Amino acid sequence: MKRTMTILAILLLVSQSFAAFTGLPAAVEKALPEINKYPIASSVLLWADETYELTADGKQVYEWHSFRYIPDEAGRDNWGDPHVAFVKDKETLEILTSRAYTADGRTIDSTPENAYNEITPEELQHAPELTLFRQMVITHLGLENGCIVELHYRKTGNEPLLPWLEGRVELREESPTVSRALHVKVPAGVSLKHAQHAGAPEPEVSGSAYTWSVKNMAGYLPDDLAGQHGLLPFVEFSTADSWQAVKAEIAKRVADASQGNLELPESLKKDLREATSRLGNAPAIKEWITDRFERYEFHHGDFNAFLRPLRDVFQSGYGNHLELAALVSQLFKQEGLDNGLVLQFAGEPRVPSLASLENVIIDPFFKDQAVMFDAIVLCADFTRRELIGSSLLSLTGDAEEPEYIGASGNESFEVSMFFDKLDADTISGHGTFMAFGRIAPQELTRREGPVETIESIVDLDGFSCESATCRMLAMDQVMIAFEFTMKAPEKVDDYRVLPLSAVNFNRLAPASPLKLTERGFDQEILPAKLTLKLKGTIPEDWKVFSSPASSSKKSSWQDSYLMKDVAFHEADGIWEFTRMLECRASRIPANEWPNYRAWVLESIAQPSNAVVFEVEE
């Protein structure tokens, strides 16, 4: 009873404090009681209006207006000084309101004289030619625990950043949201293409104005989302006529920036003279760039399509992904390597725009070889694994829209090890590793060699790959034979403990947050079959005392979706252990997460994942 009365007293105190706020709009006052639903949140977005507008004279206007409740120090740290990105001389930024409302009825305004500071973004401090991209730091004055901050600003394009209006807006954020609206306005007669994803609502349409509204959306943990922003409800929109128009705009910018040949420095000429590769001079060019260039990223709609003359990019030593891809493509062409640029988008964009652009990659037109290059990541062949879940649109050819790259379902990954010598002092043996499809580490093997590849895959105490031979190496297949030694079995009284956790099964989803026992989001995963086989002779005077229990199970929600097997056998002086996980879908639902997590953890070193031998003295 005492605890209940305390909680009621706290809630009453919070409710009473709401009444002391003055000057809030009616919609915000109406939202205040909803704060009680989120007692541990460090901020609550009470009300927000976001507007994208294309005016009749072709200007693009962006406006943000919000009221946010900030209960504690963490909220003040996160929201006390928002950074607003804009392009110097191309956009006019107006800070219309920056105000704090305190629980005792005061209001404190920030002004240009005491609280607005234009800065070079931290991400671009070492890229002087990119510092036309700026940030305005708006410091909210008068912040205290339990206050509300209002932020209202407008950006107006002095010249079109792109020939069309576009956007990709996530309607759910880490903080709980009580009320939020997205408005898109276009002139009469202008067509707006739009699409909703992951539960985003349909728009209300009035003439040429579109509005998407959401209410009472819970926040989320970044670890729970695990970087999978495609799972959040979001809206895409664009006034571009078609994907052909998007391709034509980028192709024109690349052509304009690529006038004349680039003068190669002597160091690159030397690398090209010494290059020997089945892919010609392409790897030498890209490795030279990788050693000397930095790639920069910045969150602003124009940054994806910004492109300096390639002579300037070459001299500067840095660039965004479009600049570096165009630079490497030009160097390829000067060396006689015909190629084209490919736009890589997150997920499956449904409207023609650059809002979901993730990267620009290079397609060298090699005969009978499916090869793609990232402009700067150090690997000769762009990994298929990195392309899964994205869409590709080549700037050359007749493709009318991006092509989605899904998983093939033909991926497999198998480690087999035979313990030739297993006794109290020594372990040694031989094995094979085979992998096919997108999960095959062909680039790692090519770059680091088979010994380093095996040592990066097998994780046993004291494991050392003594020798390894690559028997197969292609874009989607790797086969390695190897010999190994490892630390002798741990001695515990009269027992010897041999761990069986040789491979971490989290290779299917390396970014998954195993520390979370439950999830609110699905988990993206690579459909594949992972198998571990361990086998050996039982030493004389040893006998198996305990081993992992055999089991076979598949998830119930979809036929043959997730197959899980463990098997341990001993017969005629031979012991054999097999662990297998086969996933046949590209996403694990949140309610299946505990099962998947438990299985992955079983593949990681722990006392139960071992065979224990009893030694008869």
N, C-alpha and C positions, 0 to 999 in steps of 0.2 A: 504493500500500500504506500509506504513512504517513497519508494522509487517511482511509482505511478504519479504521486503528487508532485515530485520533483520535475518529471517530464512535463506535466501539465503547466507547472509554473514557468518552465523555460519557454514553452510554446506561447503562453500568455504574454510573457515578456517580449518575445519576438513580435507577436501581433500588435502589442501596444506600441512598439517602436515604429511599426509601419505607419501608424496614424500620425507620427510627428514629421514625416517627410512632407515638404511643401513644394509647390510649383511643378509637380509631375503631370504629364498628360493623363487623361482619363484611362487610356488603354494600358498605361504602365501601372497606374494605381490598381486597376482590376487584376493585373498579373501578380501583384505582391504576395497574396496569400499562397500562391503556388510554391514559394520559396520553401515552405515547410515540408514539401515532399522530398527535398534534397538536403538533408541536414549535414552531410559530410562534403558537399561540393564546395570547391574553392572559388567558384563563380557561377552565377546563373544568368543566362541571357534572357532578360525579361521580355524584351521587344526589339525587333530589328526590321528595318526596311532596306532592301538592296535594289538598286535600279540601274539597268543598262539602257541607254537611249541612243538611237540614231536619229539625228535631226534632219529636217528637210534640206538643209544646206550641206549635209554630209558629215557634220561633226559627230564625234562619239563622246557621250557623257556618261560618267559613272558616279553614282552617289551612294553613300552608306550613312545610315542613321540608326543608332542603337542606344539602349539603356541596359546596363549590366550591374547586377548586384554583386558586391565584393565583400564577403564575410570575414576574411582572414588575411594574414601576411602573405600566404602563397598566392592568393588572388591579386593582392597589390603588386607583388613581384611580376606576375604574368601579364597584368592588364594595366599597370600604372603608367606605362609609356609606350603606347602602340606606335609601330613604325609603318608609315604609309609610303608605298613605292610609287614613283612617278618618273617620267622621262623629261629631263631638263630641256626647255625650249620647245618641246613638242606637246606638252600638256600644261595646263594651268591648274594648280592645286589650290583650292579654297578650303580653309578650315572654318566651318560655319559655327560649330559649337564644341567646346570641350569644357564640361562642367561636372562638378562633384556635388551630390546631394547628401548631406549628413543626416543621421537619424534624429538629431535634435533640431532639425528644421532649417539649417543653414545651407546656402548654395555658394560655391566658390568657382569662379570662372578662370580658365587659363587664357592667356593672351599671347599674341606674337612677341611681345616685349619680354615676357618672363617664362614662356613655356614651349615655344616652337623652335626647333633646331634642325636645320637641313644638314644631312651628313652623307658621306660616302658609305654605301653599304659595306658591312664587314666582309661579305663574300667577295667584293670586287676591289678591295683596298690595294691589291697588287696588280690590278689591271687598269691602268690609267685611261686607256682609250675606250673603256666600257663605263666610265664613271659619269656619263650622261644619264645613266640610270641612277636615280637618287632615292633617298628616303627622308621623309619628314618625321622627326621624333616629336610626338605630342605628349608632353608631360602633364598628366592630370594632377592639378594642385588640390590640396585639402583632403587627400585620401585618409581614411581611417577605417578600421574594421566595422563592417555593417553599413557601409555607404553604397551609393548608387552612382555610377559614372555615365554620363551622356557623351557620345561622340558622333559628330555629324560633319562630313566633309564631302566635297565634290571635285571630280577631275574632269576637265573639258579638253578634248584634243584640239590643239591649234591646227593640226594637219592629221589626216587619217594615218593611223599606225598600220592598219591593214585596209584593203579596199572593201572590207565587209565588217559587220559587227558580229562578234562571236563571244562565247563564254562557256565555261564548265563550272557549275556551282554546286558544291556539296551542301546539303541542307541540314546536316547533322554535324555538330562539333563536339569536342571533348567535354565541354560544359553542358549541363542541361539547358534546354531551350523551351521557354514558355510559349512565345509567339514569334514567328518569323515569316517574312514575305519576300519573294523575289519578283521584281517587275521588269519586263522587257518591253520597250516601246519603239516602234518603227513608224516611219511616215506611211501615210495611206498609199496603197499600191505596191509597197515593198513586201515581199514574201519572207516570212520567218519560218525556218525549218527548226523543229525542236523535237527532243526525245527525253523521256523520263526513265530512270533506272533504279533498281533496288528498292522499290517501294515509294519513290517520289510521286506526289500526286499529279493528276492531270491539271492543266492550267485553266483558270477562268479567263475567258476572252471577251474583251469589249472593244470592238472596232479593230485597231491595230495594236492594242495593248494587251499583254499577257501577264497573268499573275499566278504564281505558285505559292501556296500558303501551307505552313505546318504549325502544329501546336503540341505542347507538352511532350517533347522528345527528350528521352534520357540521354545523359552524356555517356562517354565510354572511356575505357582505359586504352592508351596507345599500345600497350603490350597485347591486349586482347585483340585489337584490330590487326596487329602484326604487319603493319604497312600495306594492308590490302584495301586501299581506298576505293576500289571498285565495288566493295560491299556496302559502302555508305549510300544512302539515297542522294542522287544528284541529277541535275538537269543539264542537258547540252542544248545549245541553240546557235544559229548562224544565219546570216543573210547572204552567204556566198551562193552563187548560182548552182555550183556543182563541184564535185571533187576535181574535175578537169580544170576548173578555175583556180582551185587551191594549188594544184600541181603547176599550172602555168605561172602563177605568181612567184612561187619559190624558184622555179626554173629560170625565170627572168632575172631574179636577184642574183642567182648563182652565175648566170651568163654575164651580167653587168660587172660582177666582182672579179671575173676570171680573165679580164682582158690582158693579152700578152703573156709571154712565158716568164716563169720564175727563174731567177739566176741562182743556181745551186752552189752552196758553199763547198769548199774543198773536202770537209769532213764527210758530207753526204756523198760526194763523188767517189771518195775512197771506199765507203761502205758498198756502193753500187758496183764498183769494180770487183769487189771481193765476194759479192753475193752469189750463192749457189742454192737454188730452191726450185722445187717443182712448180712453184707459183711465180717464177721469174723474180723480178726485183721488188715485188709488192711487200714481202715481209721486211726487207732491208729498209725500205722507205718508212714503213709504219713504225718499226723499232727506233729509227732515228728520230721520228717525231715524238714517240713516247718518252724517250730519254730527255727531251728538251722542252716539251710543251706542257702547259697546264690547261685543263678544261674547267670552265667556270659555269655555274648555274645560278640563276636568280629568278625569283618568283614575280614575273611581270608578263603580261600578255604579249608584249612586243619583243621580249628577249629571245623567244624561240626563233623568230624570223629575222633577227638583226644580223646583218652581214656587212663587214667592212671589205674594201678591196683586198684581194688575197695577197698582194704585195705587202700591205700593212700587217695582215695577220702573220705572214711569214717572218716579218721583221720583229714582231712584238713578242712571240713566244707563248701566246695564249689565245684563247678564243672560246666561244660557246660551241655547242655540238654541231650546229650548221656550219660555222666558220671552219672548224677543224676538218669536218667531213669534206667540205668543198676544197680545202687546201690539199688534203691527201689525194682526193680524186684528181685534182689538177696535176699533182706530181706524178701520179700513175700515168696519166695521159702523156705527159712529157717523156716518159720512159717507154711509150708504146703500148701501155696496158689500157685497152679500151674498158670503160666502166661506166656505171650510172649510179646516181644517188637514190636511196630508198628511205622513205619516211616511216618511222616506227612509232605506232600509237599504242597507248595503254588500252587494253581490252578491245572492245568492238565499237568504235565511234559510229554513231548513227546519223550524224549530220556533217556536211563538209566544212571542216574548220581545222585549225591548228591547236585548239585548246587542249587536246589530249596527246599532243606530240611529246614523246619521251626521248627520242634520239634520232639522229640521221646516220645511216650506215651506208656502206659502199658495196656495190655488187660488181666485182670484176667479171667480165664476160668470158670466163674460161670455158673451153669446150668440154662437155661431159663431166663437169665438176660443179657441184652445188656448194659454192663458197661465198661467204659474206664477211666483210671486215667491219669491225668497229674502228673509228678513226684513231683512237688513242689507247684503248685497253690492250695490254700486251699479250696478244694471242693472234696467231696468223689467221686462224679460222674463227669466225664469229660463232659462239656456241649455240647450238640448237636449243639448249636448255633455257637460255636467256630470251629466246624468241617466243617460247610457249606463253600463251595468254595475251599476246599482243597482235597487232594487225600491221601489215606491211603494204605500202603504196609506192611503187617505183615511179620516179619522175620521167622515165622513158617507157615506151610501150603504150598499149591501148587500154590498160586497166582503168575501169570506170569508178572503182571504189576500193578501199583497202581490203586485203585478204586476211582473214583471221587465221592465226597459226594455233591450232589445237594440238593436244597430245595424240600420238598415234596409237597408243596402247600396245606397242611392240617393244617396250623398254625392258631390259633385264640386266641384272647386276649380280654376279656370283663369285664368291671367294671359297675355294676348296683348299684345305691344308691337311697334309698327312704328317703325323709326328713319327719320324723314323726312329728317333732316339728320345726316350722319355724315362728319366730316372731321377734319383734324388739330387743329382748335381747338374744335369745337363738336359736341355731340350733343343733338338734340331730337327729339321724336316724339309719338305718341299711342298710346293703348291702351285695352283693356277688361279689366275684371275681372268674373268671374261665379262665384258659388258657390251651391250648393243643398244643402239638408238641414242636418244638425247641424253641419257644418263651416262653414256660412255665418256670417260675423261680423256678424250683424244688430244686435246690441247695441252693438258698437264703432262701427258706422256711425251708428246713431241718436244715440249719445252724443257722439262725437268729430267726426262729419262725414266726408264722402267723401275729402277731401284727406288728413286724418290717417290714415284707414284705408289708403289706398294707400301712404302712406309707411311704415306699419308692416308692410306685406306685401312690398314690393319693396326689396331690399337690394343696391343697386349703388353704387359709389363716386361720391359727389357727387350722388346721385339727389335730385331735387326735383320734387314734383308741383305744377305751375304752376296747374292748375285741374282740377276734377273735378265731375261731375254724377251724382247717384244716379238711375238710371233704373228701378230696381226695389228695393223694400225691404219685406220681409215676414218673418214669423217664421222661415221656412226658405229664403229666397232673397235674394240681393243682386246687383245689377248696377250697375257704375260705369264711366262713360266718363271718360278722363282725358288730360291732356297733360303732358309731362314734359321736363325737361332733366337732363343729368348730366355728369360730368367727362369731358373728351376722352380718347380712347384713349391709353394709356401709350405713350411713344415709346422704342423700344429699337433703336438704330442706325437701319437703314432699315426698321424694322418698326413696326406699330401693333398693340397688344394690346387687344382688346375682351373683357372678362369676360362670361360667359354664365350666371353663378350668380345669377340674379335672385331666386329663391325657395328657401328652405330647406325641403326635403322632410320634415324632422322634424316638421312640423305634424301628421302623423298620430299621433305619439307624443311629445309635447313633453317628457315626463319621462324619456325613455330615456337611459341612461348611455353616450353614444357613446365615452367614454374607454376603455371595456372592450372588448377585442377578442374575448373569449369570455364566454358567460353560462352560469350554472347554472339560471336561471329563464327562463320564457317572458316575452315582452313583450306587454303589452296594447297594442292599436292600434285606431285608428278605421278601419273599412273605408270606403275612399273612393278616388276617382280624382283625382290631382293632375296637372295639365298646365301646362307652360310653353311658350309659342310666341314666338319672337323672329324678326323679319324686317326686312330693310332693303335699300336699294340699295348697290351697291359703288361707291365714289367713283372718278372717272376717275383713271387712273394707279395705282390700287390693284388688287391681286389677292390672292386667298386663298392664303396660304402654308401654314397648317396649321389643323386644326379637330378637335373631338372625334370619335373614331371612332364610326360608327353601329353600333348593336347592338340586338338584341331577345332577351329571355330571360324564361322563366317558371320558377319554382321547381318542382322535380321531385316534391316529396312530396305535392302535392295539385293536382289539375287546375285550372288557371287561378287558383291562389291568389294568386300575386304576379307580375304582368306588369311588365316593365321595358323601356323603349324609349328610345333616343337616336337622333336622325336629324339629319344636316346635309346640305343641298343648296345648290348654286349653279348658276344658269342664267340666261342673258340679263341679266346685270348685277344679279341679285337673289340674296341669300343668305337662307337660312331654317334655323332651328334649332328642334328640338322635343325636349323631355324629358318623359317620362310615367312615372308610377308608379301602378299600380292594385293595391290590396289588397282581397281579398274575404273576409277572415276577421277575427275580432276578437282574435286572438292569434297571435304569431309564435313557433314553437317555439324552444327554446334552440339547437338545432343549425342553425337557419336564421339566427340572429342575425348571424354574420359577413357573410352575403350582404346582408341588409337594411342593416347598418351601412355597408358599402362603398358601397352605392347612395346612402344619405343623404349621406355625405361627398362624393360626387361632385357633389351639388347645392350644396355650400358652396364659397365662393371658394377657388380654388387654381389654380396655373399651368396645369394640364392642362385646366381647364374654361374655355377661352377660344378665340376665333377670332383668328388672327394674320394680319394683312394685310401684304404686302410693298409698299412704296411705290417706284414707279419714278420716279426724279428725272429 
